[in-house]
Each structure stands twice: as structure tokens, then as C-alpha cells.
Amino acid sequence: MNMRSDFKSAEKYFKQAAKIFHARYGENHQHTRAAVRNWQSASAQLKKPNPS
């Protein structure tokens, strides 16, 4: 199982979710903020050196 590609698709998914929530609820809605936090943390995980 490749963690890096999992994070890559998680990042893509959360980014997409953030866009959808933003369009539907506006940027200050809790769902939007949660989605943005999620993809930012996925992307931070992605940038960490791989502990293998």
C-alpha cells in the first residue's frame, strides 16, 4: 500500500470538498473551514519525508 498516493488522492478529495462547501455555504462556514483544514493537513503529511 502506497501511503504517498493515498495522501495525494486524499488531498485532491479534500480540496474538491472545500471547493464545493465554499460554493454552497461561503468561506466562513464550519464545513468549509473543516474541509480546508483537512486538505491542508493531508498536504502537510505529503510534504513530510517518508518514514520507510
Beta strands, then each sheet from edge to edge (+ up, - down):
end
